[in-house]
Amino acid sequence: MGKALHDSYPQNVSFKLNLGSANQFLGITHTSLGNIDEALAFFEEMSRLFKALHDSYPQKVDFKNGLAISYSQLGWFYRDKMNDSGKAKPYFQKCYDIWKELSERFPDYQEFIGNYEWAKRQLGR
């Protein structure tokens, strides 16, 4: 349903946001089921959608954070499920850069600080 709505109204921000979030959960579900190729496709689509949202609305903090989350998912997936640290590292670097910026802009928001620290640890592995 969400994909059909987005396909019919690709400029609708709510439909794009909802589809991006749905892709995250579908990626997690397929990872749990062992469907690695399907999971990767969902995580890549999630990232593509959040990149499009962020590019269209760079001032929206939730889109920027969603993009960082999508990069963290791809980094984690490549490292832990595909055993490819080389492909994972650029994604960890991207989410690190975004969460660093967000934690500096919003120093009282613990989620950004925690995510930034998490990304820092991933790069240090």
QUIJO-V717530 format. One record per residue. N is the residue number from 1. RES is the residue in one letter. SS is DSSP state (hx for helix, st for strand, lp for the rest). PSI is psi in degrees with one decimal (999 if undefined). NEAR is the number of other C-alpha atoms within 10 Angstrom. Layout:
n->{N & N}
res->{RES & RES}
ss->{SS & SS}
psi->{PSI & PSI}
near->{NEAR & NEAR}
//
This chain:
n->{1 & 2 & 3 & 4 & 5 & 6 & 7 & 8 & 9 & 10 & 11 & 12 & 13 & 14 & 15 & 16 & 17 & 18 & 19 & 20 & 21 & 22 & 23 & 24 & 25 & 26 & 27 & 28 & 29 & 30 & 31 & 32 & 33 & 34 & 35 & 36 & 37 & 38 & 39 & 40 & 41 & 42 & 43 & 44 & 45 & 46 & 47 & 48 & 49 & 50 & 51 & 52 & 53 & 54 & 55 & 56 & 57 & 58 & 59 & 60 & 61 & 62 & 63 & 64 & 65 & 66 & 67 & 68 & 69 & 70 & 71 & 72 & 73 & 74 & 75 & 76 & 77 & 78 & 79 & 80 & 81 & 82 & 83 & 84 & 85 & 86 & 87 & 88 & 89 & 90 & 91 & 92 & 93 & 94 & 95 & 96 & 97 & 98 & 99 & 100 & 101 & 102 & 103 & 104 & 105 & 106 & 107 & 108 & 109 & 110 & 111 & 112 & 113 & 114 & 115 & 116 & 117 & 118 & 119 & 120 & 121 & 122 & 123 & 124 & 125}
res->{M & G & K & A & L & H & D & S & Y & P & Q & N & V & S & F & K & L & N & L & G & S & A & N & Q & F & L & G & I & T & H & T & S & L & G & N & I & D & E & A & L & A & F & F & E & E & M & S & R & L & F & K & A & L & H & D & S & Y & P & Q & K & V & D & F & K & N & G & L & A & I & S & Y & S & Q & L & G & W & F & Y & R & D & K & M & N & D & S & G & K & A & K & P & Y & F & Q & K & C & Y & D & I & W & K & E & L & S & E & R & F & P & D & Y & Q & E & F & I & G & N & Y & E & W & A & K & R & Q & L & G & R}
ss->{lp & hx & hx & hx & hx & hx & hx & hx & lp & lp & lp & lp & hx & hx & hx & hx & hx & hx & hx & hx & hx & hx & hx & hx & hx & hx & hx & hx & hx & hx & hx & hx & hx & lp & lp & hx & hx & hx & hx & hx & hx & hx & hx & hx & hx & hx & hx & hx & hx & hx & hx & hx & hx & hx & hx & hx & lp & lp & lp & lp & hx & hx & hx & hx & hx & hx & hx & hx & hx & hx & hx & hx & hx & hx & hx & hx & hx & hx & hx & hx & hx & lp & lp & lp & hx & hx & hx & hx & hx & hx & hx & hx & hx & hx & hx & hx & hx & hx & hx & hx & hx & hx & hx & hx & hx & lp & lp & lp & lp & hx & hx & hx & hx & hx & hx & hx & hx & hx & hx & hx & hx & hx & hx & hx & lp}
psi->{-48.1 & -40.1 & -40.9 & -41.8 & -45.5 & -42.6 & -35.6 & -30.9 & 69.7 & -19.2 & -5.3 & 114.4 & -41.6 & -41.2 & -40.1 & -43.6 & -46.4 & -39.2 & -38.7 & -45.5 & -40.7 & -38.5 & -36.0 & -50.3 & -35.3 & -36.8 & -43.7 & -43.8 & -47.9 & -32.2 & -46.2 & -33.4 & -8.1 & 10.3 & 75.8 & -45.1 & -42.2 & -41.3 & -46.5 & -41.9 & -41.2 & -41.3 & -38.6 & -40.6 & -38.7 & -47.8 & -42.5 & -42.9 & -43.9 & -31.8 & -43.1 & -42.4 & -46.2 & -41.0 & -36.1 & -30.2 & 68.2 & -18.6 & -13.6 & 112.7 & -39.0 & -30.4 & -38.2 & -43.6 & -40.1 & -38.4 & -42.6 & -41.4 & -42.1 & -38.6 & -39.1 & -38.2 & -44.2 & -40.9 & -49.0 & -44.4 & -49.2 & -40.5 & -50.2 & -29.4 & -29.2 & -4.8 & 44.2 & 84.3 & -29.1 & -41.3 & -28.2 & -39.5 & -45.8 & -33.8 & -40.2 & -36.7 & -41.7 & -45.5 & -35.2 & -48.5 & -43.4 & -48.0 & -27.8 & -48.8 & -46.8 & -38.7 & -29.2 & -37.8 & -30.7 & 71.1 & -14.3 & -4.5 & 103.3 & -30.7 & -44.2 & -41.8 & -44.7 & -41.4 & -39.0 & -45.6 & -39.8 & -47.9 & -38.3 & -42.9 & -37.8 & -38.0 & -26.5 & -7.0 & 999}
near->{7 & 15 & 16 & 11 & 15 & 18 & 13 & 11 & 13 & 13 & 11 & 12 & 15 & 14 & 19 & 23 & 21 & 17 & 22 & 28 & 19 & 17 & 24 & 23 & 16 & 19 & 27 & 20 & 15 & 18 & 18 & 11 & 10 & 12 & 13 & 17 & 12 & 15 & 25 & 23 & 15 & 24 & 26 & 20 & 18 & 31 & 25 & 15 & 23 & 27 & 21 & 17 & 23 & 19 & 13 & 12 & 14 & 13 & 10 & 12 & 12 & 15 & 21 & 22 & 20 & 22 & 25 & 27 & 23 & 28 & 27 & 27 & 24 & 28 & 27 & 21 & 23 & 19 & 18 & 12 & 15 & 15 & 12 & 14 & 16 & 11 & 16 & 23 & 20 & 16 & 23 & 26 & 19 & 19 & 28 & 24 & 15 & 21 & 26 & 19 & 15 & 20 & 19 & 14 & 11 & 13 & 12 & 10 & 12 & 11 & 15 & 21 & 19 & 13 & 22 & 23 & 15 & 17 & 24 & 18 & 12 & 18 & 14 & 8 & 7}
//
